[in-house]
Amino acid sequence: MSDQKYKIIDGKAVPVLPATAKEVIKHKRTGKVYASKDEFHADVNDPNTDTQHEDLQQDVEITVASLDVFGSND
């Protein structure tokens, strides 16, 4: 028996896939990855760097578990 969960959408059972989301904070010009927004803002406030608020790049990485799909072409 599978632990796969399903949700009914338009009368069809659709598998619900476990997923995780991770926010990635980067410096647009240098590509530096920060551990948090607070670290980025500390870089902006550091007079020894030329980092500005406009240099903030926020990405979201979404990882979805793999799924074996078997279907038909009806």
N, CA, C and O of each residue as an XYZ file, in Angstrom:
296
protein
N       0.838     -1.181      0.000
C       0.000      0.000      0.000
C       0.885      1.247      0.000
O       1.889      1.294      0.710
N       0.527      2.229     -0.771
C       1.313      3.446     -0.915
C       0.870      4.510      0.081
O      -0.291      4.555      0.488
N       1.809      5.362      0.466
C       1.494      6.496      1.335
C       1.126      7.725      0.510
O       0.955      8.812      1.062
N       1.005      7.565     -0.801
C       0.692      8.674     -1.698
C      -0.653      9.291     -1.334
O      -1.640      8.580     -1.147
N      -0.687     10.614     -1.236
C      -1.926     11.320     -0.946
C      -2.469     11.901     -2.252
O      -1.711     12.234     -3.163
N      -3.798     12.016     -2.321
C      -4.456     12.537     -3.515
C      -5.439     13.622     -3.133
O      -5.965     13.645     -2.021
N      -5.676     14.517     -4.073
C      -6.685     15.549     -3.919
C      -7.613     15.439     -5.127
O      -7.152     15.240     -6.250
N      -8.891     15.566     -4.901
C      -9.855     15.481     -5.983
C      -9.986     16.864     -6.634
O     -10.370     17.835     -5.982
N      -9.665     16.933     -7.918
C      -9.767     18.165     -8.695
C     -10.551     17.838     -9.952
O     -10.173     16.948    -10.714
N     -11.642     18.555    -10.168
C     -12.525     18.311    -11.318
C     -12.921     16.837    -11.412
O     -13.006     16.274    -12.503
N     -13.160     16.225    -10.257
C     -13.617     14.846    -10.232
C     -12.530     13.807    -10.443
O     -12.829     12.615    -10.521
N     -11.282     14.225    -10.536
C     -10.174     13.283    -10.751
C      -9.227     13.323     -9.568
O      -8.982     14.383     -8.992
N      -8.694     12.162     -9.206
C      -7.713     12.068     -8.128
C      -6.353     12.500     -8.669
O      -5.810     11.884     -9.586
N      -5.819     13.562     -8.090
C      -4.531     14.112     -8.518
C      -3.543     13.919     -7.370
O      -3.845     14.284     -6.234
N      -2.355     13.345     -7.648
C      -1.396     13.130     -6.557
C      -0.897     14.453     -5.965
O      -0.618     15.406     -6.693
N      -0.791     14.493     -4.649
C      -0.230     15.639     -3.938
C       1.230     15.299     -3.661
O       1.528     14.331     -2.961
N       2.135     16.097     -4.213
C       3.562     15.814     -4.089
C       4.185     16.637     -2.972
O       3.920     17.834     -2.865
N       5.009     16.014     -2.140
C       5.718     16.779     -1.120
C       6.768     17.669     -1.787
O       7.480     17.239     -2.694
N       6.849     18.904     -1.325
C       7.808     19.846     -1.905
C       8.389     20.712     -0.797
O       7.771     20.918      0.248
N       9.595     21.213     -1.052
C      10.221     22.152     -0.130
C      10.610     23.399     -0.911
O      10.963     23.328     -2.088
N      10.540     24.534     -0.240
C      10.927     25.802     -0.858
C      12.059     26.411     -0.046
O      12.050     26.378      1.184
N      13.029     26.966     -0.756
C      14.179     27.588     -0.103
C      14.398     28.952     -0.743
O      14.504     29.057     -1.965
N      14.467     29.995      0.078
C      14.733     31.337     -0.420
C      16.245     31.537     -0.505
O      16.973     31.232      0.440
N      16.707     32.049     -1.641
C      18.128     32.310     -1.847
C      18.303     33.814     -2.020
O      17.695     34.422     -2.901
N      19.138     34.408     -1.172
C      19.403     35.844     -1.210
C      20.777     36.048     -1.843
O      21.781     35.528     -1.356
N      20.809     36.825     -2.954
C      22.060     37.040     -3.680
C      22.292     38.520     -3.950
O      21.370     39.335     -3.913
N      23.536     38.837     -4.219
C      23.951     40.157     -4.691
C      23.904     40.096     -6.213
O      24.590     39.273     -6.820
N      23.105     40.953     -6.834
C      22.917     40.922     -8.300
C      24.213     41.069     -9.073
O      24.439     40.358    -10.052
N      25.064     41.985     -8.643
C      26.268     42.278     -9.431
C      27.403     41.297     -9.190
O      28.144     40.961    -10.114
N      27.543     40.835     -7.950
C      28.696     39.979     -7.636
C      28.343     38.498     -7.581
O      29.222     37.645     -7.707
N      27.058     38.186     -7.394
C      26.655     36.785     -7.275
C      26.855     36.205     -5.894
O      26.600     35.021     -5.671
N      27.317     37.037     -4.955
C      27.525     36.546     -3.584
C      26.197     36.074     -3.014
O      25.178     36.750     -3.155
N      26.212     34.907     -2.367
C      25.017     34.358     -1.718
C      25.107     34.674     -0.231
O      26.116     34.401      0.419
N      24.033     35.255      0.293
C      23.969     35.613      1.707
C      23.179     34.555      2.476
O      22.296     33.904      1.917
N      23.493     34.389      3.733
C      22.798     33.415      4.578
C      21.388     33.884      4.913
O      20.515     33.068      5.208
N      21.162     35.202      4.870
C      19.846     35.748      5.222
C      19.726     37.165      4.668
O      20.703     37.754      4.209
N      18.507     37.696      4.722
C      18.295     39.091      4.332
C      19.019     40.024      5.299
O      19.523     41.074      4.901
N      19.066     39.633      6.561
C      19.771     40.452      7.551
C      21.247     40.610      7.179
O      21.818     41.690      7.325
N      21.853     39.530      6.700
C      23.265     39.603      6.285
C      23.409     40.544      5.086
O      24.361     41.322      5.017
N      22.462     40.472      4.141
C      22.500     41.373      2.990
C      22.376     42.824      3.453
O      23.138     43.685      3.014
N      21.412     43.096      4.342
C      21.210     44.466      4.817
C      22.421     44.972      5.598
O      22.732     46.163      5.554
N      23.098     44.090      6.304
C      24.331     44.480      7.001
C      25.389     44.890      5.981
O      26.157     45.821      6.222
N      25.433     44.196      4.837
C      26.380     44.549      3.766
C      26.031     45.918      3.191
O      26.922     46.719      2.907
N      24.728     46.192      3.018
C      24.292     47.506      2.521
C      24.726     48.601      3.494
O      25.198     49.658      3.074
N      24.567     48.349      4.786
C      24.888     49.349      5.808
C      26.384     49.475      6.088
O      26.800     50.394      6.794
N      27.197     48.569      5.548
C      28.645     48.606      5.750
C      29.251     49.690      4.851
O      29.164     49.587      3.628
N      29.851     50.711      5.426
C      30.431     51.789      4.606
C      31.639     51.333      3.775
O      32.073     52.047      2.871
N      32.177     50.154      4.079
C      33.333     49.649      3.337
C      32.947     48.922      2.049
O      33.822     48.483      1.303
N      31.629     48.790      1.778
C      31.179     48.148      0.542
C      30.322     49.123     -0.255
O      29.795     50.091      0.294
N      30.187     48.861     -1.554
C      29.332     49.714     -2.393
C      27.962     49.052     -2.637
O      27.240     49.444     -3.553
N      27.613     48.065     -1.829
C      26.344     47.356     -1.975
C      25.186     48.294     -1.665
O      25.193     49.014     -0.666
N      24.182     48.266     -2.557
C      22.989     49.095     -2.388
C      21.759     48.197     -2.327
O      21.820     47.029     -2.712
N      20.635     48.744     -1.842
C      19.390     47.971     -1.750
C      18.994     47.397     -3.106
O      18.421     46.309     -3.165
N      19.284     48.100     -4.189
C      18.925     47.642     -5.527
C      19.700     46.394     -5.954
O      19.346     45.754     -6.944
N      20.748     46.047     -5.218
C      21.564     44.874     -5.546
C      20.948     43.570     -5.034
O      21.480     42.491     -5.293
N      19.839     43.666     -4.316
C      19.193     42.475     -3.767
C      18.537     41.652     -4.872
O      17.772     42.169     -5.687
N      18.853     40.370     -4.878
C      18.196     39.407     -5.767
C      17.653     38.289     -4.887
O      18.399     37.674     -4.125
N      16.344     38.026     -4.995
C      15.710     36.962     -4.211
C      15.213     35.892     -5.171
O      14.442     36.179     -6.087
N      15.648     34.683     -4.962
C      15.203     33.548     -5.761
C      14.553     32.532     -4.826
O      14.856     32.480     -3.634
N      13.666     31.738     -5.383
C      13.058     30.658     -4.627
C      13.342     29.352     -5.360
O      13.009     29.203     -6.536
N      13.956     28.416     -4.658
C      14.207     27.089     -5.211
C      13.141     26.152     -4.669
O      12.978     26.024     -3.455
N      12.419     25.501     -5.561
C      11.387     24.554     -5.142
C      11.822     23.164     -5.570
O      12.111     22.921     -6.742
N      11.865     22.253     -4.602
C      12.252     20.873     -4.863
C      11.035     19.989     -4.640
O      10.421     20.005     -3.573
N      10.701     19.223     -5.663
C       9.552     18.327     -5.596
C      10.063     16.898     -5.674
O      10.952     16.581     -6.465
N       9.485     16.043     -4.840
C       9.875     14.635     -4.852
C       9.569     14.034     -6.221
O       8.631     14.456     -6.898
N      10.356     13.061     -6.613
C      10.124     12.421     -7.911
C       8.852     11.591     -7.852
O       8.417     11.159     -6.785
N       8.266     11.379     -9.025
C       7.023     10.648     -9.107
C       7.051      9.776    -10.353
O       7.341     10.249    -11.452
N       6.747      8.504    -10.166
C       6.595      7.625    -11.311
C       5.172      7.789    -11.827
O       4.207      7.581    -11.092
N       5.052      8.157    -13.079
C       3.731      8.415    -13.651
C       3.423      7.348    -14.686
O       4.195      7.110    -15.615
N       2.302      6.729    -14.505
C       1.805      5.762    -15.477
C       0.440      6.260    -15.903
O      -0.414      6.527    -15.058
N       0.228      6.385    -17.179
C      -1.048      6.897    -17.640
C      -1.377      6.379    -19.005
O      -0.665      5.544    -19.563
N      -2.453      6.877    -19.533
C      -2.872      6.469    -20.864
C      -3.101      7.696    -21.719
O      -3.237      8.809    -21.211
N      -3.141      7.485    -22.990
C      -3.370      8.569    -23.935
C      -4.774      8.460    -24.519
O      -4.943      8.481    -25.738
N      -5.755      8.348    -23.678
C      -7.139      8.221    -24.129
C      -7.638      9.496    -24.756
O      -8.788      9.561    -25.191
